């Protein structure tokens, strides 16, 4: 087996190429990020809200369809939920816990949570607010080709037929 000898020149050439490709990739990523932000603004302005997705905007053409959606993620903080439950119980309102949280192997917000929490005293509302960690979601964007775009020849034929 032939032993590969790496020369300083080979190392330098490969290092230079790597750094250039890395810089190119960063530039491409920045360009994509900028275009995505502009495209999301376009969809916010001109997209149509689908009936089943109030936090989304959709735009369709004969060739493509785009769906943009926003929202938030809520993580239930179990230790804080237990403290909240203790505070509710101490305030003589422990019976409301099941109207705020559904207990599985983890806690999720009950459908009646928002209405029930409105009835709580300020101190318990603060305790409730510490039971969750809510962060905005990164906007999701999906773009799909619906069908193949026409070829150059097909476009020329269409132009000739319409002329």
C-alpha positions as CSV (number, residue, x, y, z in Angstrom):
1,X,0.0,0.0,0.0
2,X,1.3,3.4,-1.0
3,X,1.8,5.9,1.8
4,X,0.2,9.3,1.3
5,X,2.7,12.1,1.8
6,X,1.0,15.4,2.6
7,X,3.1,18.3,1.6
8,X,2.8,21.8,3.0
9,X,1.5,23.0,-0.4
10,X,-1.2,20.4,-0.5
11,X,-2.2,21.2,3.1
12,X,-2.3,25.0,2.3
13,X,-4.3,24.4,-0.9
14,X,-6.9,22.3,0.9
15,X,-7.1,24.7,3.8
16,X,-7.6,27.6,1.4
17,X,-10.3,25.7,-0.5
18,X,-12.0,24.7,2.8
19,X,-12.1,28.3,4.1
20,X,-13.4,29.6,0.8
21,X,-16.2,27.0,0.7
22,X,-17.0,27.8,4.3
23,X,-17.2,31.5,3.5
24,X,-19.3,30.8,0.4
25,X,-21.7,28.7,2.5
26,X,-22.0,31.4,5.1
27,X,-22.8,34.0,2.4
28,X,-25.4,31.6,0.8
29,X,-27.0,31.0,4.2
30,X,-27.2,34.7,4.8
31,X,-28.8,35.2,1.3
32,X,-31.3,32.4,2.0
33,X,-32.1,33.9,5.4
34,X,-32.7,37.3,3.9
35,X,-34.8,35.9,1.0
36,X,-36.8,33.8,3.5
37,X,-37.6,36.9,5.6
38,X,-38.7,38.8,2.5
39,X,-40.8,35.9,1.3
40,X,-42.5,35.5,4.7
41,X,-43.3,39.3,4.6
42,X,-44.8,38.7,1.1
43,X,-46.9,35.8,2.4
44,X,-48.1,37.8,5.5
45,X,-49.3,40.6,3.1
46,X,-50.7,38.5,0.2
47,X,-51.3,35.0,1.6
48,X,-54.8,33.8,2.4
49,X,-55.7,32.3,5.8
50,X,-56.7,28.7,5.5
51,X,-60.0,27.9,7.3
52,X,-58.4,25.3,9.5
53,X,-55.2,27.2,10.3
54,X,-55.8,30.7,11.8
55,X,-52.1,31.3,12.4
56,X,-51.1,30.5,8.8
57,X,-51.0,32.1,5.4
58,X,-51.2,30.2,2.1
59,X,-50.4,31.3,-1.5
60,X,-50.9,29.2,-4.5
61,X,-50.2,29.5,-8.2
62,X,-50.5,26.9,-10.9
63,X,-46.9,25.8,-10.3
64,X,-46.2,26.3,-6.6
65,X,-47.9,26.5,-3.2
66,X,-46.5,28.1,-0.1
67,X,-47.7,27.8,3.5
68,X,-46.4,30.0,6.2
69,X,-47.4,29.4,9.9
70,X,-46.4,31.0,13.2
71,X,-47.2,30.1,16.8
72,X,-45.6,29.3,20.0
73,X,-44.4,26.4,22.1
74,X,-45.4,26.0,25.7
75,X,-43.5,23.8,28.0
76,X,-45.1,22.9,31.3
77,X,-42.7,23.2,34.2
78,X,-43.6,20.3,36.4
79,X,-42.0,21.6,39.6
80,X,-43.9,24.9,39.3
81,X,-47.1,23.0,38.6
82,X,-46.7,21.2,41.9
83,X,-46.0,24.5,43.7
84,X,-49.1,26.0,42.1
85,X,-51.2,23.0,43.1
86,X,-50.0,23.4,46.7
87,X,-50.8,27.1,46.6
88,X,-54.3,26.5,45.3
89,X,-54.9,23.9,48.0
90,X,-53.6,26.2,50.7
91,X,-56.0,28.9,49.4
92,X,-58.9,26.5,49.6
93,X,-59.2,26.3,45.9
94,X,-57.6,22.9,45.2
95,X,-60.7,21.7,43.4
96,X,-59.8,24.1,40.5
97,X,-56.6,22.3,39.7
98,X,-58.3,19.7,37.5
99,X,-60.0,22.6,35.6
100,X,-56.6,24.1,34.8
101,X,-54.4,21.1,34.2
102,X,-55.1,17.6,32.9
103,X,-52.9,15.1,34.7
104,X,-51.4,12.4,32.5
105,X,-47.9,11.2,33.0
106,X,-47.3,14.9,32.5
107,X,-49.4,18.1,32.8
108,X,-51.1,19.8,29.9
109,X,-53.3,22.8,29.9
110,X,-57.0,22.0,30.2
111,X,-59.4,23.5,27.7
112,X,-61.0,25.4,30.6
113,X,-57.7,26.8,31.9
114,X,-57.9,30.4,30.5
115,X,-61.4,31.0,31.9
116,X,-60.6,29.4,35.3
117,X,-57.4,31.3,35.8
118,X,-59.2,34.6,35.3
119,X,-61.2,33.8,38.5
120,X,-58.0,33.4,40.6
121,X,-56.6,36.0,43.0
122,X,-53.6,37.9,41.8
123,X,-51.1,35.9,43.9
124,X,-52.3,32.6,42.4
125,X,-52.3,34.0,38.9
126,X,-48.6,34.8,39.4
127,X,-48.0,31.3,40.7
128,X,-49.9,29.9,37.6
129,X,-47.8,32.1,35.3
130,X,-44.6,30.4,36.5
131,X,-45.9,26.9,35.5
132,X,-45.1,27.5,31.9
133,X,-42.2,28.5,29.7
134,X,-43.7,29.9,26.5
135,X,-41.4,30.7,23.6
136,X,-42.3,31.8,20.0
137,X,-41.8,29.2,17.3
138,X,-39.5,29.8,14.5
139,X,-41.8,30.5,11.6
140,X,-42.4,27.4,9.5
141,X,-42.3,27.8,5.7
142,X,-43.2,25.1,3.2
143,X,-42.8,25.6,-0.5
144,X,-43.8,22.8,-2.9
145,X,-43.8,22.5,-6.6
146,X,-47.3,21.5,-7.7
147,X,-46.1,20.4,-11.2
148,X,-43.1,20.7,-13.3
149,X,-42.5,24.2,-14.7
150,X,-42.8,24.5,-18.4
151,X,-39.6,23.9,-20.5
152,X,-38.1,26.7,-22.5
153,X,-39.4,25.1,-25.6
154,X,-43.0,24.9,-24.2
155,X,-42.8,28.6,-23.2
156,X,-41.6,29.5,-26.7
157,X,-44.5,27.5,-28.2
158,X,-47.0,29.2,-25.8
159,X,-45.7,32.7,-26.8
160,X,-45.9,31.8,-30.5
161,X,-49.4,30.5,-30.1
162,X,-50.6,33.7,-28.3
163,X,-48.9,36.0,-30.8
